[in-house]
């Protein structure tokens, strides 16, 4: 397994944040349904998106690429021609959104899931698909689907462990007029609102510019607030991206300057204990683990329960990483507590982490903050932020 060596040091002074895979994969599914051609501008190069794009092409849709812009022609299921076996990797939005779309077709589809993805929640989707008249079965890493389903007027979808199935049905059935009712929607409410927003935007337009990604932005934002000034052109608040809530913490600590060109982040002006509800922004927890562990005080992150259902058991992995760099962290119910410190670790660390893009990126921040070392597997970052390690070429 490859590793990447990193030294203690700084980050580039101007960061151009990549576009959002969350927006992009929603838009790709809707483009696959729409009967008129759709142009998606500034599509990210993350593997979650490139794999979904390749799958849509395999289904028979015409895909024309020009730089970061993509034109989708044709519509599903009219374009389907034969049974297909599709490799979908580790992306939850990739596999689940695609699965929701495929239920509209008549052909048999086998989705080959990544090692971690096959262990994540699937039974809710399988039960729902069968209830709607489709064949659905998960055998080890292969999810077999065959529709077509009968679209109901209303459909309740349990969101206790993930909202992605509700989103998959909301996207896939958006042209049928089915009203999707998310049940137990306690997490990812912002992402549900994002889905509804993208649906409306693409009903009204055939050209869709993909917004910048606040999840990716969180890593250099956190590093800037702890180290040195960084400019973020084109980055603005986005209420539909839950991870944008991080900016509230940075504002509270005196780190943010905003103008009509974007944001400038400077080192925080003071330290204080932070109490923050992460129920709606679980992807932000690794970044917060890095950030808060370097701010003096005892900090509280509430609502961490569903972190165990991500690309890794992120709750355990975040805690392990914090402890590896000399900080204290513990759980009280669903609240993660972190005791921050300005202590610097003066020895290099060799971090062997799960194949989880967010954990690898945060691990790299810890190494850069302290005395360097190596991080494994560096290729994990391609899932969401392929250019991440370019931030340290300075």
Helices and strands as residue ranges (DSSP letters): E 4-6, H 21-33, E 38-41, H 47-58, E 62-66, E 69-73, E 84-89, H 92-102, E 108-113, G 117-119, H 123-131, E 135-139, E 142-146, E 154-158, H 164-172, E 179-183, H 189-204, E 207-209, H 214-226, E 230-233, G 242-245, H 246-252, E 256-259, E 262-265, E 275-277, G 282-284, H 285-292, E 297-302, G 305-309, H 314-324, E 328-332, E 335-340, E 349-352, H 357-369, E 373-376, G 378-383, G 388-392
